[in-house]
């Protein structure tokens, strides 16, 4: 749950900075956040299958 809160906090910070950042920086940040969330989802799915 703490990871979800951290992800939402980072998303809020990223969305706030989008208005001031150039498009390439915004796209790179979006890709990084997306990959991080995908890794988190895969880890959670694997952990759910084990128990």
N, C-alpha and C positions, 0 to 999 in steps of 0.2 A: 504494500500500500504506500509505503514511503517513496518507492520508486515512481509510482504514478503521480504523486504530489510533486516530486522533483521534475518529472517530465512536463507536467502542466505549468509549473513555474518557469521552466526553460522556454516552453512554447509562448508564454505570455511575454517574456523578455524579448524573444525573437520577433514576435509580432509587433512589439512596440518599437523595435529598432528597424523594422522593415521600411518604415516611412522615411528614414534618414540614410539607409544603406543603398548602395548601388545594386542594380539587378543581379550581377554575377555573384556578389557576396551573399545576397538573399538566397539565390538558388543553391549555392554551396551549403549554406546553413540548413536549408530545408532538406537537402540530401543527407547531411550528417545526422540530423534529428530523425529522419525517416529510417535510416539504417540502424540507429540506436534503438528505436522502438521495435523494429523487426527482430533484432537480436534478443531484446527483452521478451517479445512474444514467443519466440522459439524456445527460449530457456524456460519460460513459464509452462509452455505446453509439455515439454519434456519432463519437467518436475511433476506435473499433474499426472502423467502416465505412470511414474514410478511408484507413487503412493496409492 
